[in-house]
């Protein structure tokens, strides 16, 4: 019997492949090529333009770190804006925080949402029907441009890499508008790639954010299917320095929120420790050349 494999096409000189049990969907939307398949090793997998976005087996790593770190870094996150994240995993975890009053999710490609609801229902769970959630199929760039000053406390950007449909989420104009619509203590988080292979992504994104935020940093998460070592999650804050946190205080908040002990990757200690970057990553942050080596 012939085996079917799907190979990721993110890099032209290195990659990974999955043995396919069954292809579930192959759609060309108005924005990108979408494939959902059942793998032999990672459960169901979502690819956009040939690049792995999420797998059922390891999605918890990325989703927990992209969500719980900013929401436990901000002192009182009540209004959260999610851009992208069409699989619903970030929305689900944002809504696990009882203090969040409103979570607005803006995903440009409605096909990603519909396919995720159909083939990856466990990732979002009941988040789609939560009364605190507002899901918009639309342009996140336009939404941010039109949003009122200070209307959100946290912005979470879960996008593809800065190519194709995700490219406009890595511009000066976008970060300037994000800073404008964030409250006084507001912060933004977005994926900045795997620096072992994509160091320019972290370097350039951090430099852009530094024009509009006093504190720019990054933290790491080890996601098996994001090949190349640590994935970096860039964070920029208008308030306190997110890299200077205390695990005891984070734990107290996690206990109060009812999240402590219910995660599979995130913990207060991982939260704080993730900001301790190896030099090959840290050197790409603003001001790194001024720090004592």
N, C-alpha and C positions, 0 to 999 in steps of 0.2 A: 504494500500500500504506500503510495507516494505521500510524503509529509509536506504540509504547507507551512512556510515560514513567512513572517513579516519582518522586514529589516527597517530600523529607524534611519532616517536620512538627514539628521541634524548636521552631522559633519561628513565631509567627503573623504576623510582619511581614517576614520575610527567610528565605531558604533556598536550596536547591540541588535540582536534579533530574538524574536519570540516564536515558539512553535504554536501554531494556530490549531485550536480544537474546532472552532466554528467562527466564520465571519458573520457578524450580526447586522452590520449596516455599513454601507459605503455611499456617501452623499457628497455631491459638489454643491455647496451652498453659494450664496451671493458673495461670500467672503473667503471661503477656504474649502479644502478637501477634508472631509471628516470620515474617519473609519473607527468602528467599534467592533472588537472581536473578543472571543473567549480564548484566553491563552492556556497553555498547559501548565504554566508556573505561577502566574500573577493574577489569576482570575480574569475579569473583564478589563480591557484596556481601551483607552480613548486616545486616538492620534489626530492631530490637526496638522495638515500639510506635511504628513510623514513624520511628525515629531511627537513623542510620547508626552501626553499631558497628565494623565492620571492612570493608576492601576488600582484595582480593588484591594490588592494585597498590601501596598505600601502608601496609599493615599493619606493615611492618618499622620504620617510624619510631617509632610508638607502642610497639610491643612491645620493641624494643631499649632505648628510653629508660626504660620502666617497669621493666625487669628489670636491665640492666647497671649503671645508675647506683646503685641501692641495693646490689647485690651486690658492686660494687667500692668502695663507700663503707664498708661494714662490714668490719672487719679480718679476720674469719674466719666467713663465713656458711655454717654447716653444715646448719641446719634452717630451711626456708623454708615459710611458709604462704601460699597463694594463695587469695584469696576472689573468686569470680566467675571471669572469664576462660574461659568455657565453650568458646571456639573452640580453646583449647589452645596458643595462641601464646606466652603467658607461660610456661606449663609447659615448653614446648620450650626456651626460652632460659634458663630457670633451670637446666635439666639440662645445658646446655652448660658450666656451671661445674663442673669436676671435684671441687672441694672440697665441693660440696653432697652431703650424705649422704642427706637425705630431703626430698622436696618433697610437701607435702600440699595438694591442691587441693579446695576446697569450692565447688561450684556448685549453686545452689538449683534451677535449671531443667534437668532432664535432657534435655529436648527440644533445648536449645541444643547440648549436647554431641553428641547423636546426629545432628542435622542438620549440625553442623560436620564430624563424622567422614565423613558421606556426601558432602557437597557442597563442603567446604573442606578436604580432606585434607592439602593442602600446608602449611597454616598450622601444624599441630601436628606434622606428620611422624610419626616413630616414638615421640613422647613418651608416648602413651597406654600403650605396652607396656614402658616403661622400669621396671626393678625398683626404682629409687629413688623412683618416683612412686606416690602413693596418691591416687586420685581418688574423691571422695565426692560423691554427689548428696544434698544436704542444706542446711540453714540455716546459713550462715556465722556469723550472730549467735549462735545456740545453740552452735555449735562453739567459738567464742571464749569464751563464757561458761563452758563446761565444761572448757576446756583447763587444764592444770596451769601453775602459776607458772613463768616462765622457760623455757618449753618450745620457744620459737622464737627465732631470731636476726633474721629479717627477715619482715615481713608485707607482702605486695603485694595491694592491693585494686584489682581491675579491675571496676568496677561501672558501671551506668548513672548518669545524673545523679540528684540527690536527689529523685526523684519516683517514684511507683509502687513497684516491687519493690526499688529501690535506696535508698529513703529512709532505711531503718533503719541503713544503713551510714554515716550522717553524724551520729550522736548522741553525746552525752556518755558514755553508758553503754558504747557500743561502743568508743570511744577509751580509756576507763578500763580496760576489760578487755584491750584490745590492749597497753597499757603493762604490765599485770600479767603477761601471758603471754610478754612479750619478755624476753630475757636482759639482763644489765647494760649491754651495748653495743648493744642491739637498736634497730631502727628500722622505721618503717612508711612506706609510700608509697601514695598513692591519687590518682586523677585528680581535679582540682578545676575542671574546665571551662575554657572559653575566656573569659578575663576581659574581653575587649572587649565581650562580650555577657552574661557571667555572673559579674560581679565579686563579687556577694554570696556566691557559692558558695565562692570562694577565701577571702574575708574571714571568713565564718562558720566554715568548716571549720578554718581556721588558728587562730582564737580558741578553738575547742573543744579542739583538740589541745594548745594551749599550757597548758591546765590540768593536763596529765598528762606532758608532755615538756619538758625544759629547752631543747631546741633545735628550733625550728619554722622551716622555710624552704620554698622552692619552686624548681623549675627548669622550663624551658620546652622544648617540642618543636614543630616546625612540621609539623603533619599536614594535608595538603591537604584531606582530606574532613571535617575538624573545622572548619567554616567560622567565620571571625571572627578569624583571626590565630593567635597562639601558644596552644597548649594548655598549661595549667599542671599540673604534677605536684607535689602537696604532699608534703613529706617531714618527718618528725619523728623525732628521735633521743634515746635515753636516754644515749648516749655522746658522741662528739665532734660538733662542729658540722659538718654535711654541706656547708655553703656554703664551708668553708675547706679546700680540697683542692689537691693539687699534681699537675699533668698528668704529670710525669715518674714519680711514684710510681704513679699509676693505670696508666700504660703498662707499667711493670714487672710489675704484677700481671696485666694483660691478656695480656702475652707469656707469662708463666708458666702462665696458664690455657689458652693456645692459642686465644684469641679475637681477639687483635690482628690486624688486617688482614682479618678475615672478616665484618665488619659493613658495612651499607650506609648507616647514618646515624650510629650511635654511634662516637665516637673518644674517646681520653683528653682531647683538647683541647675537643671538643664537650661532654663530660662536665663539665669544670670551667667552661667558659664559659657553660653553660646556667644557672648560678646567678647570672649577672650580669643582673639583671632591669631592664627599662625602668621608669621611675618610675610609669607608669600601672598596672603590675602590682605593683611592690614596695610601694606605699602600702597595699596590703590585707593585708600581713603584720603580725603582732604587733610592737609597738614601732616601727613605721615612722615614727610621728609624733615619736619621740624622736631619730631619726637626723638628722645634719646634711644639709641639702638643698643 
